[in-house]
Amino acid sequence: MGFKIRKKRKHVKAEKFLKEIKEIHEKVKVALKIYADRNRKRVVKYKVGDKMLLSIKKLIEKFVEQ
């Protein structure tokens, strides 16, 4: 009654499959990023002193309700 020790072997097919899966994963990751970024708007960076238009519509509605 002993344990059979498995010999360490190279699993060529498994390693090849893993390499292919990793390559596919990278391609899919890039494609999904391109798809997600397609509809994103660019971030506007404001600096001190920049002028902008603000809407007070919501403020007026809030005070009119009271």
Secondary structure, DSSP 8 states (H G I E B T S, - for coil): -----------HHHHHHHHHHHHHHHHHHHHHHHHHHHT--------TT-------HHHHHHHHH-
